[in-house]
Amino acid sequence: MKHNRRSQAPHSATRRNILKAAGAAGFGAALGAPVVFAQSAPAGFVPVLLLQGSAGVPGKTGLTLLGDRPLNMETPPHLLDDDATPAERFFVRNNGLPPDIGDVADEDWRLKIDGEVAHPFDLSIADLKHDFETVTLHLPVECGGNGRKFYRPAASGNQWTFGAVGFGVWTGVRLADVLDAAGVKPGAVYTGHYGADRHLSGDPAKHPISRGVPIEKALEPHTLIAWALNGAPLPPQNGYPLRLVVPGWPGSCSQKWLTRIWVRDRVHDGEKMGGDAYRMPTHPVPPGAKVSDSDMEIITSMPVKSLITFPATGAERKSRAPFEVRGHAWSGETPVAAMHISADFGATWQEVALDSPTNKYASQRWRATLTSPEKGYYEIWARATDAAGVMQPPTPPGWNPKGYLNNMQHRIGIFAV
């Protein structure tokens, strides 16, 4: 096995300037008028008139905007009806400003592996493709705050409803294979991840996010260093040209624009690893309670969840006529075991057909045939159950300061006509 250990910056100031100009021109075309004072616009600027859904964000369609600095957009559930979420519908969760890098040759992007390893090295995407086995896996990526909007009292942060999740087919190499090549030392405890995104302040010494995982999770064979989504290069807002995919755990572990993996002899202490960031209380707390840092623990496995992706809420169906309902079910370390739906506000539940996962952690499609009742409004509720017997609750589970891990049942409203 050969590795090129030369150091090289993954992007250049010149390319940033070119892209800034191209961005201004693109916004002008979308607006139908030139952007006046474009040279004074801050990094990450998108004209407010274009910030209606995903309009104005290249490569994204149909998404719901939650914030523009940093950019965060979720996917309406009915746009998640594909087996694999199309790149243009894949949600966006940013903590800082994406790097301005344009097109990157495989030989030019560098990934450093260092710390508690016998053979530190840096390698290119070309090295990854040449030196390690390429694998393709169907893996969900989900923000730990998905569902935050429904906690009361409100939790701070982006008010995600149900759409901070995507079901992608990722291509890359196993992180375990790369770490094995580096020779993980016996004292290794955790990884620390770094990307090329920039802090909102513009301070190059600050990282917008740098999280990690226990070394055991890093060595799990489904944890990937990925360069492709659904057979194409990663979308710019989803980590192009290289990212981690850590399945079953919060999406914050899946560092985008990946440039470094630091193997640590302790729990990583990077940005958003402390305080209440991606942490849950170690015991139930009353709503609105203040929780000390010592009573918080890092989130690991995500809970069991499901979505109704067809029909869309508000749809009309002929009274007394059958129609199809379908969606996704997924979970963290404990797999999905059963799927049920209800059309009478939870009074009765119908078990539905659940596809087998294509690989561990993959989302599972489910489908059922329902018959509309008499004319009027009714709801369809969805409930997944994992192999440990844990099922989705009808309302948000235990309140927590940042509104994490809400796996309440998804429901849609239907009109029988």
C-alpha positions as CSV (number, residue, x, y, z in Angstrom):
1,M,0.0,0.0,0.0
2,K,1.4,3.4,-0.9
3,H,0.4,6.8,0.5
4,N,1.4,10.2,-0.7
5,R,2.3,12.1,2.5
6,R,2.8,15.6,1.0
7,S,0.8,18.4,2.5
8,Q,-1.4,20.6,0.3
9,A,-4.1,23.1,1.1
10,P,-7.6,21.9,0.0
11,H,-8.7,25.2,-1.5
12,S,-7.2,28.5,-2.5
13,A,-8.0,32.2,-2.0
14,T,-8.0,32.7,-5.7
15,R,-10.7,30.1,-6.2
16,R,-12.7,31.7,-3.4
17,N,-12.7,35.1,-5.3
18,I,-13.7,33.4,-8.6
19,L,-16.6,31.7,-6.9
20,K,-17.7,34.8,-5.1
21,A,-18.0,36.6,-8.4
22,A,-19.8,33.6,-10.0
23,G,-22.2,33.6,-7.0
24,A,-23.1,37.3,-7.5
25,A,-23.7,36.7,-11.2
26,G,-25.9,33.7,-10.5
27,F,-27.9,35.6,-8.0
28,G,-28.3,38.5,-10.5
29,A,-29.6,36.0,-13.1
30,A,-32.1,34.5,-10.6
31,L,-33.3,38.0,-9.5
32,G,-33.5,39.4,-13.0
33,A,-31.3,42.3,-12.0
34,P,-27.7,42.9,-11.0
35,V,-26.8,42.7,-7.3
36,V,-25.8,46.2,-6.3
37,F,-22.8,46.5,-3.9
38,A,-22.2,42.7,-4.4
39,Q,-18.5,43.3,-3.6
40,S,-19.5,44.3,0.0
41,A,-21.7,41.2,0.6
42,P,-20.6,39.0,3.5
43,A,-19.4,35.5,3.1
44,G,-22.3,33.1,2.7
45,F,-24.6,35.8,1.5
46,V,-27.8,34.9,-0.3
47,P,-30.3,37.6,-1.3
48,V,-33.3,37.6,1.1
49,L,-35.7,37.6,-1.9
50,L,-34.3,34.2,-2.9
51,L,-34.6,32.8,0.6
52,Q,-38.1,31.4,0.0
53,G,-37.7,27.7,0.5
54,S,-34.6,26.4,-1.4
55,A,-34.9,29.0,-4.2
56,G,-31.5,30.5,-4.8
57,V,-29.5,27.6,-3.3
58,P,-27.9,25.8,-6.2
59,G,-28.7,22.1,-6.4
60,K,-31.6,22.2,-3.9
61,T,-35.3,22.2,-4.7
62,G,-38.5,22.0,-2.5
63,L,-36.8,22.4,0.8
64,T,-38.0,24.6,3.7
65,L,-35.7,27.3,4.9
66,L,-35.0,27.5,8.7
67,G,-32.1,29.9,8.6
68,D,-29.6,31.4,6.2
69,R,-26.6,32.1,8.4
70,P,-25.7,29.4,8.7
71,L,-27.8,27.8,6.0
72,N,-30.3,25.2,7.3
73,M,-33.1,23.6,5.3
74,E,-35.4,20.6,5.9
75,T,-37.2,18.3,3.5
76,P,-41.0,18.1,3.6
77,P,-41.9,14.5,4.4
78,H,-43.7,13.9,1.0
79,L,-40.5,14.7,-0.8
80,L,-38.7,11.8,1.0
81,D,-40.8,9.2,-0.8
82,D,-37.9,7.9,-2.9
83,D,-36.0,4.8,-1.7
84,A,-32.9,7.0,-1.8
85,T,-33.4,10.7,-1.2
86,P,-32.3,12.6,-4.3
87,A,-29.4,15.0,-3.8
88,E,-31.5,18.0,-4.6
89,R,-33.9,17.1,-1.7
90,F,-31.3,16.1,0.8
91,F,-31.6,18.3,3.9
92,V,-28.9,20.9,4.8
93,R,-27.5,21.3,8.3
94,N,-24.6,23.7,8.5
95,N,-22.9,25.1,11.5
96,G,-20.7,27.6,9.7
97,L,-20.0,28.7,6.1
98,P,-19.3,26.0,3.5
99,P,-15.8,26.3,1.9
100,D,-15.6,28.1,-1.5
101,I,-13.8,25.4,-3.4
102,G,-15.4,24.9,-6.8
103,D,-14.5,21.6,-8.6
104,V,-11.8,19.6,-6.8
105,A,-9.6,17.0,-8.5
106,D,-9.3,13.8,-6.5
107,E,-5.5,14.3,-6.3
108,D,-5.9,17.7,-4.7
109,W,-8.1,17.2,-1.6
110,R,-6.1,16.1,1.4
111,L,-7.2,14.2,4.4
112,K,-4.8,14.0,7.4
113,I,-4.9,11.0,9.8
114,D,-2.8,11.7,13.0
115,G,-2.7,11.4,16.7
116,E,-2.8,8.0,18.4
117,V,-1.6,6.1,15.4
118,A,1.7,4.4,14.6
119,H,1.9,5.8,11.0
120,P,0.4,9.3,10.6
121,F,-0.2,10.3,7.0
122,D,-2.2,12.5,4.8
123,L,-3.8,11.2,1.6
124,S,-5.9,12.3,-1.3
125,I,-9.3,11.1,-2.5
126,A,-7.4,9.5,-5.3
127,D,-5.3,7.6,-2.7
128,L,-8.5,6.5,-0.9
129,K,-10.0,5.2,-4.2
130,H,-6.7,3.4,-5.2
131,D,-5.5,2.0,-1.8
132,F,-8.7,0.9,-0.1
133,E,-11.8,-1.2,-1.0
134,T,-14.7,1.0,-2.2
135,V,-18.0,0.2,-0.7
136,T,-21.6,1.5,-1.2
137,L,-24.1,1.5,1.6
138,H,-27.7,2.8,2.1
139,L,-27.5,4.9,5.2
140,P,-29.7,7.5,6.8
141,V,-28.2,10.8,8.0
142,E,-30.3,12.6,10.6
143,C,-29.8,15.7,12.7
144,G,-30.0,15.0,16.4
145,G,-32.4,18.0,16.7
146,N,-34.9,16.6,14.2
147,G,-38.3,17.3,15.7
148,R,-37.1,20.1,18.0
149,K,-40.0,22.3,17.1
150,F,-42.5,20.2,19.1
151,Y,-40.9,20.5,22.5
152,R,-42.6,22.7,25.1
153,P,-41.2,24.9,26.4
154,A,-39.4,25.6,23.2
155,A,-35.8,24.5,22.9
156,S,-33.2,26.8,21.3
157,G,-31.9,26.0,17.9
158,N,-33.3,25.4,14.4
159,Q,-36.9,24.5,14.7
160,W,-36.8,21.3,12.7
161,T,-40.1,19.4,12.3
162,F,-39.7,16.0,10.6
163,G,-37.4,16.7,7.7
164,A,-33.9,16.9,9.0
165,V,-33.2,13.4,7.7
166,G,-32.1,12.0,4.3
167,F,-31.8,8.4,3.1
168,G,-28.8,8.3,1.0
169,V,-26.8,5.7,-0.9
170,W,-23.2,6.6,0.0
171,T,-20.0,5.5,-1.7
172,G,-16.6,5.6,-0.1
173,V,-14.2,3.6,2.0
174,R,-14.5,2.2,5.5
175,L,-13.0,4.5,8.1
176,A,-11.8,1.4,9.8
177,D,-9.7,0.4,6.9
178,V,-8.0,3.8,6.8
179,L,-7.4,3.7,10.6
180,D,-6.0,0.2,10.4
181,A,-3.5,1.4,7.8
182,A,-2.5,4.1,10.1
183,G,-2.1,1.6,13.0
184,V,-4.4,2.6,15.8
185,K,-2.5,2.6,19.1
186,P,-3.8,0.7,22.2
187,G,-4.4,4.0,24.0
188,A,-6.8,5.3,21.3
189,V,-10.2,6.3,22.9
190,Y,-11.9,8.7,20.5
191,T,-11.7,10.4,17.1
192,G,-11.8,14.2,16.5
193,H,-13.2,15.4,13.1
194,Y,-12.3,18.6,11.3
195,G,-13.7,20.1,8.1
196,A,-12.9,23.0,5.7
197,D,-16.0,25.0,6.6
198,R,-15.5,28.4,8.1
199,H,-16.7,29.9,11.4
200,L,-19.5,32.5,11.0
201,S,-17.2,35.1,12.6
202,G,-14.7,34.7,9.9
203,D,-12.0,34.0,12.5
204,P,-9.7,31.3,10.9
205,A,-8.7,30.1,14.3
206,K,-12.2,29.1,15.2
207,H,-14.0,25.9,14.1
208,P,-17.7,25.9,13.5
209,I,-18.0,22.3,14.6
210,S,-15.5,19.5,15.5
211,R,-17.1,16.4,16.9
212,G,-16.0,12.8,17.1
213,V,-16.9,9.3,18.1
214,P,-15.6,6.5,20.3
215,I,-12.9,4.5,18.6
216,E,-15.2,1.5,18.6
217,K,-17.8,3.3,16.5
218,A,-15.0,4.6,14.2
219,L,-13.9,1.0,13.6
220,E,-17.5,-0.2,13.0
221,P,-17.5,-1.4,9.3
222,H,-20.5,0.8,8.3
223,T,-18.8,4.1,9.2
224,L,-17.6,5.6,5.9
225,I,-15.4,8.2,4.5
226,A,-17.6,9.0,1.5
227,W,-17.2,11.0,-1.7
228,A,-20.4,10.1,-3.5
229,L,-24.2,10.3,-2.8
230,N,-26.5,8.2,-5.0
231,G,-23.7,7.5,-7.5
232,A,-22.7,11.2,-8.0
233,P,-20.2,13.6,-6.3
234,L,-21.5,14.9,-3.0
235,P,-23.6,18.1,-3.2
236,P,-21.7,21.2,-2.2
237,Q,-24.0,21.8,0.8
238,N,-23.7,18.1,1.9
239,G,-19.9,18.0,2.2
240,Y,-18.4,17.9,-1.3
241,P,-15.8,16.5,-2.0
242,L,-15.4,14.3,1.1
243,R,-17.3,13.6,4.3
244,L,-17.9,11.1,7.1
245,V,-21.1,9.1,7.3
246,V,-21.5,7.7,10.8
247,P,-24.8,5.7,10.6
248,G,-27.2,5.5,13.5
249,W,-25.7,8.4,15.4
250,P,-26.5,12.1,15.2
251,G,-25.6,13.7,11.8
252,S,-23.2,16.1,13.6
253,C,-20.8,13.1,13.9
254,S,-20.7,12.9,10.1
255,Q,-18.2,15.8,9.5
256,K,-18.6,17.5,6.1
257,W,-15.8,18.8,3.9
258,L,-13.5,16.4,5.8
259,T,-9.8,17.4,6.1
260,R,-8.6,15.7,9.3
261,I,-9.3,12.8,11.6
262,W,-7.4,13.2,14.9
263,V,-7.2,9.9,16.9
264,R,-7.3,10.9,20.6
265,D,-6.3,9.3,23.9
266,R,-9.3,10.9,25.5
267,V,-12.9,12.0,24.6
268,H,-12.6,14.7,22.0
269,D,-13.1,18.2,23.2
270,G,-13.7,20.0,19.9
271,E,-16.4,22.6,19.2
272,K,-19.9,21.4,20.1
273,M,-18.6,18.5,22.2
274,G,-19.2,20.1,25.6
275,G,-22.0,21.9,27.5
276,D,-25.4,20.9,26.3
277,A,-24.3,20.5,22.6
278,Y,-25.5,17.1,21.3
279,R,-25.9,16.0,24.9
280,M,-28.9,14.7,26.9
281,P,-29.6,14.7,30.6
282,T,-28.5,11.6,32.4
283,H,-31.9,11.5,34.2
284,P,-35.4,12.8,33.5
285,V,-35.8,16.5,34.1
286,P,-38.9,18.7,34.3
287,P,-39.7,20.9,31.3
288,G,-37.7,24.1,31.3
289,A,-35.2,22.9,33.9
290,K,-31.6,24.0,34.1
291,V,-29.3,21.1,33.8
292,S,-25.7,21.3,34.8
293,D,-22.9,20.1,32.4
294,S,-22.0,17.3,34.9
295,D,-25.5,15.9,34.4
296,M,-25.3,15.7,30.6
297,E,-24.0,12.9,28.5
298,I,-23.0,12.7,24.8
299,I,-25.7,11.4,22.4
300,T,-24.8,8.1,20.8
301,S,-27.5,5.9,19.1
302,M,-30.5,7.6,17.6
303,P,-34.0,6.4,18.5
304,V,-36.4,4.4,16.4
305,K,-38.4,6.6,13.9
306,S,-40.8,6.5,10.9
307,L,-42.3,8.9,8.4
308,I,-45.3,8.8,6.2
309,T,-44.1,9.9,2.7
310,F,-47.2,9.2,0.7
311,P,-49.8,10.7,0.5
312,A,-48.9,14.2,1.5
313,T,-50.8,15.8,4.4
314,G,-53.9,17.5,3.1
315,A,-54.5,15.0,0.3
316,E,-58.0,14.0,-0.8
317,R,-59.1,10.4,-1.1
318,K,-62.4,9.0,-2.3
319,S,-64.6,8.0,0.5
320,R,-64.9,4.2,1.0
321,A,-62.2,3.6,-1.6
322,P,-58.8,1.9,-1.0
323,F,-55.5,3.7,-1.5
324,E,-51.9,3.2,-0.7
325,V,-49.9,4.6,2.2
326,R,-46.2,4.3,2.4
327,G,-43.1,5.6,4.1
328,H,-39.7,4.9,5.8
329,A,-38.7,3.4,9.1
330,W,-35.2,3.6,10.6
331,S,-33.3,3.4,13.8
332,G,-29.9,3.7,15.4
333,E,-28.0,0.7,16.9
334,T,-31.2,-1.2,17.6
335,P,-32.9,-2.3,14.4
336,V,-36.6,-1.7,13.4
337,A,-38.7,-4.8,14.2
338,A,-42.3,-3.7,13.3
339,M,-44.4,-0.9,11.8
340,H,-48.0,0.0,12.5
341,I,-50.4,2.7,11.3
342,S,-53.7,4.0,12.7
343,A,-56.5,5.9,11.0
344,D,-58.7,6.4,14.1
345,F,-56.4,8.6,16.2
346,G,-54.7,5.6,17.8
347,A,-57.7,3.7,18.9
348,T,-56.6,0.7,16.7
349,W,-53.4,-0.1,14.9
350,Q,-52.8,-2.0,11.7
351,E,-49.4,-3.8,11.2
352,V,-48.0,-3.1,7.8
353,A,-45.5,-4.7,5.4
354,L,-41.9,-3.7,6.2
355,D,-39.1,-4.3,3.7
356,S,-35.9,-5.8,4.9
357,P,-33.0,-3.4,5.1
358,T,-30.5,-3.5,2.3
359,N,-27.7,-3.3,4.9
360,K,-27.3,-2.6,8.6
361,Y,-28.7,0.8,9.5
362,A,-30.5,1.3,6.2
363,S,-34.0,2.8,6.3
364,Q,-36.8,0.3,5.5
365,R,-39.7,1.1,3.2
366,W,-43.2,0.2,4.4
367,R,-46.5,0.3,2.7
368,A,-50.1,-0.5,3.4
369,T,-53.6,-0.3,1.8
370,L,-56.2,1.7,3.7
371,T,-59.8,2.4,2.9
372,S,-61.1,5.9,3.5
373,P,-64.0,6.2,5.9
374,E,-67.1,8.3,5.4
375,K,-66.6,11.8,4.0
376,G,-64.7,14.2,6.3
377,Y,-61.3,14.8,7.9
378,Y,-59.2,12.0,9.5
379,E,-55.6,11.4,10.3
380,I,-53.1,8.6,9.6
381,W,-50.5,8.0,12.4
382,A,-47.3,6.0,12.0
383,R,-45.5,4.1,14.7
384,A,-42.3,2.0,14.4
385,T,-41.0,-0.4,17.1
386,D,-37.4,-1.5,17.5
387,A,-36.1,-5.0,18.3
388,A,-35.9,-4.1,22.0
389,G,-39.7,-3.4,22.1
390,V,-39.3,0.4,22.2
391,M,-42.0,2.2,20.1
392,Q,-42.5,5.7,19.0
393,P,-44.6,7.8,21.5
394,P,-47.5,9.9,20.4
395,T,-46.0,13.1,21.8
396,P,-42.4,14.2,22.3
397,P,-40.4,12.1,24.8
398,G,-38.6,13.5,27.8
399,W,-37.9,17.2,27.6
400,N,-34.3,18.3,27.3
401,P,-32.6,21.7,27.0
402,K,-31.7,21.4,23.3
403,G,-34.7,19.5,22.1
404,Y,-32.8,16.4,20.9
405,L,-34.0,12.9,20.0
406,N,-37.7,13.6,19.5
407,N,-39.1,10.4,17.9
408,M,-42.8,11.2,18.3
409,Q,-45.2,9.6,15.8
410,H,-45.6,11.3,12.5
411,R,-49.1,12.0,11.4
412,I,-50.8,13.4,8.3
413,G,-54.3,14.8,7.7
414,I,-56.6,13.3,4.9
415,F,-59.9,14.5,3.5
416,A,-62.3,11.7,2.5
417,V,-64.5,13.2,-0.3
